[in-house]
């Protein structure tokens, strides 16, 4: 299928077949694509947390307003913003950039100083809000990659972040949960798979300024 057909095929799955699990190979392919998502300055200020542990998924259901798909899914994916976007983090990013592009770190000095100066003026809340937007970019890429691999998914915004952080022990990794998704294979009884996709026509969604 082409990309348009693929996106018509996907929908927000509400009921998963608990007997079917996403293979490690498929999931890794999806995560590799997700890692290519665009981010501001290329800083990737988030991490992707993968949970397949059934006990933990069960514990997260109450923190997800009783959404059963959390427990029924093959994997729960949490996109969590980093809380350590500081000079140390930026220096590490600059070194990685220099190594990959095979240039001297000194060539990136101006860029590095701009980043350090910019983020030093932001509050923790401003940095978190910025990082959260980058996590949503990753989520969009992830959902598209899932559809491309014929893996069903559903974005999860309805949950209590503080509870997720506690249950997943995200503080240990300097992370705060932002948004999540569940993946697996649609259950034959999920009525939503037969419903027509509802979208406004392009002329109601696009403003073309010439």
RAURKA-V298225 format. One record per helix or strand of 2 or more residues. SS is the DSSP state (a for helix, b for strand). FROM is the first residue (numbers start at 1). TO is the last residue. Records with the same first field share a line. If there is no record, write none. Layout:
SS = FROM-TO, FROM-TO
This chain:
a = 3-9, 24-34, 40-42, 54-62, 69-72, 87-101, 105-120, 124-148, 161-167, 170-173, 191-194, 202-204
b = 46-51, 75-82, 152-156, 175-184
